[in-house]
Amino acid sequence: MVSWDVTFGLMAIAFVLPFCFLWFKMGALRRHAHNCHTELERLRYESRALEEHVRKDKNLFLEALGVPFLLVRSSGRLVMCNHQAAELLGIDMNQSVNLLRVLAVESPFRKVVADAVAAQGQMQHALQAEQGGEPRVYRAISTPLGNADRHIGIVFHDVTEEHRTQIIRRDFVANASHELRTPLTIIRGYLENLLEDDAAAADADMRTRALNLMKKHADRIVRLVEDMLAISRLENTDENYLSKSEFDFSQVVDDVRLRLEGLMARQQATLHLDISPQPFLMVGDKFYWSQILFNLMENALKNNPEHPIHLQVSAHAVADGHLCICVQDDGVGIPPEALPFVFNRFFRADATGRIKGTGLGLSIVKHAVEAHGGTIRAESTPGVCTRFVIRV
C-alpha cells in the first residue's frame, strides 16, 4: 500500500513538474513578447515621428526655395511640390496626380512638363501666364536627377520685372534715338545750307535765322540729354545721388516761380499758394524737389499754351505723418485713356506734336518722388481740373 502511494506521488511529481516548468516558461515568453511588442510600438512611434520630421524638413526646404518647384516622374506624375508651384499650376500639392493629364492641353505649364520628361538633359523654357489677372513671364529650368526613379526637378523663376526692364530699355533707346535724330537733322541741314550756299551764308537775316533755329534745337538736345542723365541717376540703385538735408519747401516754390515767371506772364497764368505751416520743413534733396515742382508746373503751362490757366500749389502735413503736396490746374486736362501712361518715358497725351518737350518730365518726377520714399498719382477731369498728388 505504501509503495503504491509512493509510486503515485512520484508519477504526480513527474507530470506536475514539467507542467509548472512550461507554465513559468510560457509566462516568461509572454513577458518577453509583451516587451517586444512594446519595443516595436516604440520603434513604430519613433519611425512615424522621424517620417513626420523628415516631411516637415522637406516641406520647409521646398518652401524656403522661394520659387515654385516640382518633382515629377518620367511619366509626368507629381512626386512633390511646394505651395508656390501648387498655386502657380492650380493643383493640389497633396495629391499624386499626373500633370500631363490634369493640366489643360493649351496650358504653357503642361508643355514645360511634357518637354521636361521627354528631354535627356537640362532644359530651359520661357513662358507667359496670367496670375491674379496680371500677365507674368517665367523662366523654367528642368533637370533630370539621374536616380533610379528617373525623377525630374522643375523650377520656375518669375522674370517679369527683368522682362519689363528689357522692354523699357529697348524702347528708351529707340525713343531717345528718335528724339535726338530730329533736332540733329535740322541742325545739320542748316549747317550744310550755310556751308554750301554762299548766298545764304552772306545773307545776314538768313544766317541769324539759321543760327537761332540751330541754337533752339541744340538747347532741346541738351535738355533731352540732361533729362536722360537725371533718370539714369535716379534709377541707379547702387549709388545714392540724393543729397538730403532739411529745407523749406516754400523757398523751392519761390525759386520755381521765378524760373517760370516769363512763361506764366506770356500765357497770363496765375498761381495760388496754399502751404501750411510756415516754414514748411522737409528732409530731402532740395535740387530734385525743385525739379519735381518745376516739371509739374511747366508741364501744366506747356499743355495749355493758349489757355490762361490758374495754377495752385498746396502742401500740408496729414494725420498719418505724411506730407501731401498737390499741383493742380484748370486747363484742358488729360484724356481718361491716357491717364495711366502719363509717367511713362516719352509719352505725350497730346499726339499732335503741338506740345513741345522731351517727354521725360513726368517720368523724372515719378522717379524723384519714389527715390524719396514717396508716391505720386495723377487725376484729371478734362476741361475742369488736373491734379498731381504727392505723398511722402
Secondary structure, DSSP 8 states (H G I E B T S, - for coil): -HHHHHHHHHHHHHHHHHHHHHHHHHHHHHHHHHHHHHHHHHHHHHHHHHHHHHHHHHHHHHHHT-S-EEEE-TTSBEEEE-HHHHHHHT--TTS--BHHHHS-TT-HHHHHHHHHHH-SS-EEEEEEEEETTEEEEEEEEEEE--STT--EEEEEEE-HHHHHHHHHHHHHHHHHHHHHHHHHHHHHHHHHHHHH-HHHHH-HHHHHHHHHHHHHHHHHHHHHHHHHHHHHHHH-SSS-----EEEEHHHHHHHHHHHTHHHHHHTT-EEEEEE-SSS-EEEE-HHHHHHHHHHHHHHHHHT-TTS--EEEEEEEE-TTS-EEEEEEE-SS---TTTGGGTTSTT--S-TTS-S-S-S-HHHHHHHHHHHTT-EEEEEEETTTEEEEEEE-
